[in-house]
Amino acid sequence: MLLEEFDYDKSAVIEPWFVHQPVESFPETVVSIFHHTLFQRIVDFLDGKVIAETKDVDGHWPVYEVQYKGHRFAFYKARLGAPACVGSFEDIIPMGAKRIIVVGNCGVLDKSIEDCGIIIPTAAIRDEGTSYHYSPPSDTIDVNKNYIQEFISVLDTFGYPYVTGTTWTTDAFFRETPGKVARRKQMGAVCVEMECAAMQAMCDFRGIEFFQYFYAGDNLDSPHWEPRSLSGTVKLNEKEKIALLAFELAYRIEEKKNE
């Protein structure tokens, strides 16, 4: 199988730094979320200023600088799906990023996880193609190798319950068949999304720290699909507070570095 054809050569015909150069004083930590309305609300709330941008056939994608508790962070809208998400962050890393914190939405494979409940993945099932270009073949990849305890401390401070477990990263949400759901649950998956395994593999390859957590959306652990708060503007205030936890984690990382 071609997905088993991992190339250990670190060099490529096209490298990200051929296109993007370092940005002066670029923040080391980039925080990112997917939901466009939620993203803009946080840009406005934190008074974001554009410091860079990425470009592709879909348009221009600004990178903002925001301040939280006296520290500067980059803020960027993540792209949906592993290839687009990884490719856009490949563009950002040459600008000066050293650490990426992503807030994602996911479907749950365990109906006991409440709508908008927080999930911290510890491993990801590699049911997508992008990660296999950055890491040798395997069924799973360890994720969140740094900062789990720091993030749990954040959640405890603000009174948020959470669950930990394996996530299922897929390329095709319209092919989450009942059989696949059952098999992924047998592998230990508690949720499903489209980027985590690939982002961890890319960050490992590039030597970048990576942390991701999810807020729960639709429920697949039911005889019939339950959308819950997956789409639209449902529970945006609650989701905004959950997203801002990423900046609290980034702040604590910066404070710890300065001790």
PyMOL commands that set and color helices and strands:
alter all, ss='L'
color gray80, all
select helices_A, chain A and resi 2-4+16-18+36-45+82-95+130-133+148-158+173-175+178-186+196-206+236-257
alter helices_A, ss='H'
color red, helices_A
select strands_A, chain A and resi 29-33+49-56+59-68+71-77+99-108+118-127+140-142+162-170+189-193+209-219
alter strands_A, ss='S'
color yellow, strands_A
deselect
rebuild
show_as cartoon
